[in-house]
Amino acid sequence: MIERRQARRVAVGDVAIGGTAPIAVQSMTNTDTSDPAATLAQIARLSDAGCEIVRVAVPHASALAGFGEICAASPLPVVADIHFDHRLAIEAMRLGAAKVRINPGNIGSLARVDAVIDAAGAAGISVRLGVNAGSLAAEYQDRDWPLAEKLFASALSFCEHISGRGFADLVVSAKASSVNSTLDAYRRLAPALPYPLHIGVTEAGTSRSGTVKSSVGLGILLAEGIGDTLRVSLTADPVEEVLVGWEILGALDIRRRGPELISCPTCGRCEVDMVPIAQEVERRLRGIRTPVKVAVMGCAVNGPGEARDADVGVASGKGVGLIFRHGEIVRKVPEAEIVDALMAEVEALGREMADPAG
């Protein structure tokens, strides 16, 4: 069991972060916030994928025109992402933001930070203090320190200032595109602050490279008990961020949403066309919410053992598949029917789990 760092519990709408609350999966829309219909359509897709908190950019005053409508109709708590202009944060709170994210390093002055914090306190809204490598406070940018030390020192100084004003509903992040700098920054922050930590590797990259960097960085932090909410940052459809986030949590047995897929890497012993079979099973499992383990195996070396250990599995031979359920063979099917047969067992098991009395 991973022993998780204990942090103050903070509310983001009806979602709790910190304390004993589950680690929440976040994402951010990439639509024009001034287009409520497009933004709400993307939020709906994110919600269906398992996103629990959604952040939207408010880059200028015109984006606020649709922001209230987005907050009112969103199935998820909406976080307003603010840079440069503190007045946008204050107006976003008035329009229904469940949380605002500010980077004190580019808001302009402590007086402007204070104005945001005071407004949040009056409204009962939480604030994410987001410090990024690309937008450090001016007093830290040119110091001859390691990046992680700059991130830590910048975040800590702002947290101490805000704490001195009596505001405690903070979530803190200190992200970099470097995995090692990100790890070092969060390892420094974790024992120094009582607040929940929002973890992520910022500007991680495209679907493949970004998934690798995020999985390494977030996986290490989570395994060390650090992190109360996460966002996987990808140059891709935001839905992919959510799916990868859940995969990371599931791989560490922290949280699981839907099935766990086990599939073999294939080798010269494989006697079925494993790659399209595994990919199609993965695609169809995305619509399943039952927390079952599904094994797709291609040969007799590990196949029968893995298939027996799974809730549902297939061990493949020459052009055929043996379908297992809870360790017992239930069917032998030709290769072309493997996916349908496997999914039929998954769906049947799901119905039984939903209605144990039958």
C-alpha positions in Angstrom: 0.0 0.0 0.0 1.2 3.5 -0.8 1.2 5.8 2.2 -0.1 9.1 0.9 1.0 12.4 2.2 -1.8 14.0 4.3 -2.9 17.5 3.2 -5.6 19.9 4.1 -8.9 19.1 2.4 -10.1 21.7 -0.2 -13.3 21.9 -2.1 -13.6 22.5 -5.8 -17.4 22.6 -6.3 -18.6 19.2 -5.2 -15.2 17.6 -5.6 -12.8 17.4 -2.7 -9.0 17.5 -3.0 -6.7 16.5 -0.3 -7.3 14.8 3.0 -8.7 11.3 2.4 -10.4 12.3 -0.8 -9.5 10.2 -3.9 -6.9 11.6 -6.2 -8.9 13.6 -8.7 -8.3 13.5 -12.5 -8.4 16.9 -14.3 -8.0 18.2 -17.8 -8.3 21.5 -19.6 -10.4 22.5 -22.6 -8.8 23.8 -25.7 -11.9 25.4 -27.2 -12.5 29.1 -27.4 -14.1 29.9 -24.0 -16.1 32.7 -25.6 -17.9 29.8 -27.5 -20.0 28.2 -24.7 -21.6 25.5 -27.0 -18.2 24.2 -28.2 -16.7 24.4 -24.7 -19.6 22.6 -23.1 -19.5 19.9 -25.8 -15.9 19.2 -25.0 -16.6 19.2 -21.3 -19.3 16.6 -21.8 -16.8 14.4 -23.6 -14.3 14.9 -20.9 -16.9 14.0 -18.2 -17.8 10.8 -20.1 -14.1 9.9 -20.1 -13.8 10.3 -16.4 -12.6 13.8 -15.9 -13.6 15.2 -12.5 -12.5 18.8 -12.6 -12.2 20.9 -15.8 -10.1 24.0 -16.3 -10.9 26.6 -19.0 -8.7 29.5 -20.2 -9.9 33.1 -19.6 -7.2 35.0 -21.5 -9.1 38.3 -21.9 -12.3 40.0 -21.0 -14.2 38.8 -24.1 -13.8 35.2 -22.9 -16.0 36.0 -19.9 -19.0 36.5 -22.1 -19.7 32.8 -22.2 -18.0 31.8 -19.0 -21.1 32.1 -16.8 -23.1 29.9 -19.2 -20.3 27.4 -19.1 -20.2 27.3 -15.3 -24.0 27.0 -15.1 -24.3 24.1 -17.6 -21.1 22.2 -16.9 -21.4 18.7 -15.4 -18.0 19.3 -13.8 -16.6 22.0 -11.5 -15.1 24.7 -13.6 -11.7 26.2 -12.8 -10.9 29.6 -14.4 -7.3 29.7 -15.7 -6.0 33.2 -15.3 -2.7 34.9 -16.2 -1.6 38.5 -16.2 -4.9 40.2 -15.3 -6.2 39.7 -11.8 -9.5 41.3 -12.6 -10.4 38.4 -14.8 -10.1 36.1 -11.8 -12.4 38.2 -9.7 -15.0 38.4 -12.4 -14.7 34.7 -13.1 -15.6 34.0 -9.4 -18.6 36.2 -9.7 -19.7 34.3 -12.8 -19.6 30.9 -11.1 -16.0 29.5 -11.1 -15.6 26.7 -8.6 -11.9 27.6 -8.4 -9.4 30.0 -10.0 -5.9 29.2 -11.0 -3.4 32.1 -10.9 0.3 32.3 -11.4 1.5 35.0 -8.9 4.7 35.3 -10.9 2.8 37.0 -13.8 -0.2 38.6 -12.1 1.9 41.8 -11.6 2.1 42.5 -7.9 1.4 41.2 -4.4 -1.5 43.7 -4.2 -3.1 42.0 -7.1 -2.6 38.6 -5.6 -4.2 39.9 -2.4 -7.2 41.2 -4.4 -7.8 37.7 -5.8 -7.3 36.0 -2.5 -9.6 38.3 -0.7 -12.3 37.9 -3.3 -11.9 34.1 -3.1 -12.2 34.2 0.6 -15.3 36.3 0.5 -16.9 33.9 -2.1 -15.7 30.7 -0.4 -13.8 29.6 -3.5 -10.5 27.8 -3.6 -7.4 29.0 -5.5 -4.7 27.0 -7.2 -1.4 28.7 -6.9 0.3 27.5 -10.1 4.1 28.2 -10.4 5.6 27.2 -13.7 9.1 27.1 -15.0 8.2 29.3 -17.9 6.7 32.1 -15.7 8.6 32.4 -12.5 8.3 35.5 -10.4 10.9 38.0 -11.6 13.0 37.9 -8.4 13.7 34.2 -9.0 14.2 34.1 -12.8 17.8 35.2 -12.9 19.1 33.5 -9.8 21.9 31.0 -10.3 19.9 28.2 -8.7 18.7 24.8 -10.0 15.2 25.2 -11.5 13.5 23.0 -8.9 14.9 25.3 -6.1 13.5 28.3 -7.9 10.1 26.7 -8.3 10.1 25.6 -4.6 11.2 29.0 -3.3 8.7 30.9 -5.5 5.8 28.7 -4.5 6.8 28.8 -0.8 7.1 32.5 -0.6 3.7 33.1 -2.1 2.1 30.5 0.1 3.6 32.1 3.2 2.3 35.5 2.1 -1.2 34.2 1.4 -1.3 32.2 4.6 -0.5 35.4 6.4 -3.7 36.9 5.1 -5.7 34.0 6.7 -6.6 32.2 3.5 -6.1 28.4 3.6 -8.1 27.0 0.7 -5.1 26.7 -1.6 -4.0 24.0 -4.0 -0.4 24.3 -5.1 1.5 23.2 -8.2 5.1 23.7 -9.3 5.5 22.3 -12.8 8.3 22.1 -15.4 8.7 20.3 -18.7 11.7 18.5 -17.1 10.7 15.4 -15.3 13.7 15.6 -12.9 13.1 19.2 -12.0 9.4 18.5 -11.5 10.2 15.6 -9.2 12.7 17.7 -7.2 10.3 20.6 -6.8 7.4 18.5 -5.5 9.7 16.5 -3.2 10.7 19.8 -1.6 7.1 21.2 -1.4 5.5 18.0 0.0 7.0 18.3 3.5 7.0 22.1 3.6 3.3 22.8 2.9 -0.1 21.7 4.4 -2.0 22.2 1.1 -3.1 19.7 -1.5 -0.7 19.4 -4.4 -1.8 19.4 -8.0 0.9 17.4 -9.9 1.8 17.2 -13.5 4.7 17.6 -16.0 3.8 20.7 -18.0 4.2 21.0 -21.7 5.0 17.3 -21.7 4.6 16.8 -25.5 2.5 14.9 -28.0 0.5 11.8 -27.2 3.4 9.4 -27.2 6.2 11.5 -25.7 3.9 13.4 -23.4 2.4 10.1 -22.1 5.8 8.7 -21.4 7.1 11.8 -19.6 3.8 12.2 -17.6 3.7 8.5 -16.7 7.3 8.6 -15.4 6.9 11.9 -13.5 3.5 11.4 -12.1 4.0 7.7 -11.4 7.1 8.3 -9.3 5.4 11.1 -7.3 2.3 9.0 -6.7 4.3 6.0 -5.7 6.0 8.3 -3.1 2.6 9.4 -1.8 2.8 12.8 -3.3 -0.2 14.3 -5.2 -3.9 15.0 -4.5 -5.0 15.8 -8.0 -3.3 15.4 -11.4 -3.4 16.6 -15.0 -1.6 14.9 -17.8 -0.6 17.7 -20.2 -0.6 16.5 -23.8 -0.6 18.2 -27.2 -3.6 16.1 -28.1 -7.3 15.7 -27.6 -7.9 16.5 -23.9 -9.8 13.3 -23.6 -6.5 11.5 -24.0 -5.2 13.3 -21.0 -8.0 11.9 -18.9 -7.6 8.4 -20.2 -3.8 8.4 -19.5 -4.4 9.9 -16.0 -6.7 7.0 -15.1 -4.2 4.5 -16.6 -1.5 5.9 -14.3 -3.7 5.7 -11.2 -4.8 2.2 -12.2 -1.2 1.0 -12.8 -0.4 1.8 -9.2 -3.6 0.4 -7.9 -4.5 3.8 -6.5 -7.8 4.2 -8.4 -9.4 2.3 -11.2 -12.1 3.4 -13.5 -13.3 0.5 -15.6 -11.4 -2.6 -16.7 -7.7 -3.4 -16.5 -6.3 -4.8 -19.8 -3.4 -7.2 -19.8 -2.0 -8.2 -23.1 1.2 -9.9 -24.2 3.9 -8.1 -26.2 3.8 -10.8 -28.9 6.7 -12.8 -30.2 7.5 -15.4 -32.8 5.4 -18.0 -31.0 2.2 -16.1 -31.5 -0.2 -17.9 -33.9 -3.0 -15.3 -34.1 -2.8 -11.6 -35.3 -2.6 -10.3 -31.7 -2.1 -6.5 -32.3 -5.5 -5.8 -33.9 -7.2 -8.1 -31.5 -5.7 -6.3 -28.4 -6.4 -2.9 -29.9 -10.0 -3.7 -30.6 -10.5 -5.1 -27.1 -9.0 -2.0 -25.7 -11.3 0.2 -27.8 -14.4 -1.6 -26.7 -13.4 -1.8 -23.1 -13.5 2.0 -23.0 -17.3 1.8 -22.9 -17.3 -0.5 -19.9 -17.3 0.7 -16.3 -17.0 -2.7 -14.6 -13.7 -3.0 -12.7 -12.6 -6.3 -14.2 -9.3 -7.7 -15.2 -9.2 -8.8 -18.9 -6.2 -10.7 -20.3 -5.5 -11.0 -24.1 -2.7 -13.5 -24.6 -1.2 -14.8 -27.7 0.6 -18.1 -27.0 0.9 -21.1 -24.6 3.9 -19.8 -22.7 2.2 -17.4 -20.3 -1.2 -17.2 -22.0 -3.2 -19.9 -20.0 -1.8 -18.8 -16.7 -2.5 -15.1 -17.3 -5.9 -15.8 -18.7 -6.8 -18.0 -15.6 -5.7 -15.2 -13.2 -7.8 -12.6 -14.9 -11.6 -12.3 -14.4 -12.0 -12.8 -18.2 -9.3 -13.8 -20.6 -8.3 -15.4 -23.8 -5.3 -17.7 -24.4 -4.7 -18.1 -28.1 -3.4 -21.0 -30.2 -3.1 -21.6 -33.9 -6.0 -19.6 -35.3 -8.2 -20.1 -32.2 -8.8 -18.7 -28.7 -9.7 -20.4 -25.4 -12.0 -18.0 -23.5 -11.5 -18.2 -19.7 -13.8 -16.8 -17.0 -12.5 -16.9 -13.4 -9.9 -19.5 -14.4 -12.3 -21.9 -16.2 -12.4 -22.5 -19.9 -15.9 -21.5 -21.1 -15.5 -21.5 -24.9 -13.2 -22.3 -27.8 -13.6 -19.9 -30.7 -12.0 -19.2 -34.1 -9.6 -16.2 -34.3 -12.2 -14.1 -36.0 -14.6 -14.4 -33.1 -12.2 -13.8 -30.2 -13.1 -10.2 -29.6 -16.8 -10.7 -29.7 -16.6 -13.8 -27.4 -14.4 -12.0 -25.0 -16.6 -8.9 -24.8 -19.7 -11.1 -24.4 -18.1 -12.6 -21.2 -17.1 -9.1 -19.9 -20.5 -7.7 -20.4 -22.2 -10.8 -18.8 -19.9 -10.5 -15.8 -20.7 -6.8 -15.6 -24.4 -7.5 -15.4 -23.9 -10.1 -12.7 -21.8 -7.7 -10.7 -24.4 -5.0 -11.1 -27.2 -7.4 -10.0 -25.6 -10.1 -7.7 -29.1 -11.6 -7.0 -29.5 -12.3 -10.7 
